[in-house]
Amino acid sequence: MKEMILHNWQAKLVCLILATALWYLIRQNEGPTAGRFDRPAMPPAEKKQEPAPISHEPKPTKIIRN
């Protein structure tokens, strides 16, 4: 186990430093993110009013008598 860890230790150390630096840079440039429960709730869906059906029948007219 010790041999596996110490084999190429310089390369492993450089990789660890680069990975930590990359993580740190990304973390600094990343804005605050909304967590799973931090998101605002969706407003309830509005009911859409359906248009009145088009009728081809003539409209009744009012007869005015004097």
C-alpha positions in Angstrom: 0.0 0.0 0.0 2.8 2.4 1.0 4.6 1.6 -2.3 1.5 2.3 -4.3 1.0 5.7 -2.7 4.7 6.7 -2.9 5.1 5.6 -6.6 5.2 8.8 -8.7 4.4 10.9 -5.7 5.6 14.1 -7.4 3.1 13.7 -10.2 0.3 12.8 -7.7 1.1 15.9 -5.7 1.0 18.1 -8.8 -2.3 16.6 -9.9 -3.8 17.1 -6.4 -2.6 20.8 -6.4 -4.0 21.4 -9.9 -7.3 19.8 -9.0 -7.7 21.8 -5.8 -6.8 25.0 -7.6 -9.3 24.3 -10.4 -12.0 23.5 -7.8 -11.3 26.7 -6.0 -11.4 28.8 -9.2 -14.7 27.3 -10.2 -16.1 27.8 -6.7 -15.1 31.5 -6.7 -16.7 32.2 -10.1 -19.9 30.3 -9.5 -22.8 32.4 -8.3 -25.2 31.3 -5.6 -27.3 28.4 -6.8 -30.8 27.5 -5.7 -31.0 24.3 -3.8 -33.7 21.7 -4.2 -36.0 23.4 -1.7 -34.9 27.0 -2.3 -36.8 27.4 -5.6 -39.9 29.5 -5.5 -43.1 27.6 -5.9 -44.8 27.8 -9.3 -48.0 29.9 -9.3 -51.2 28.0 -10.0 -52.0 27.7 -13.7 -54.6 30.2 -14.8 -57.7 28.8 -16.4 -58.0 29.9 -20.0 -61.4 31.0 -21.1 -62.5 29.3 -24.3 -63.8 31.6 -27.0 -67.6 31.4 -27.7 -68.4 29.0 -30.6 -69.0 30.8 -33.9 -72.6 30.5 -35.0 -73.7 31.0 -38.6 -77.3 31.6 -37.5 -78.5 35.2 -37.7 -78.9 37.0 -34.4 -82.5 37.7 -33.3 -83.4 41.4 -33.7 -85.5 43.3 -31.3 -88.7 44.8 -32.7 -89.4 48.2 -31.2 -93.1 49.2 -31.3 -94.4 52.7 -30.7 
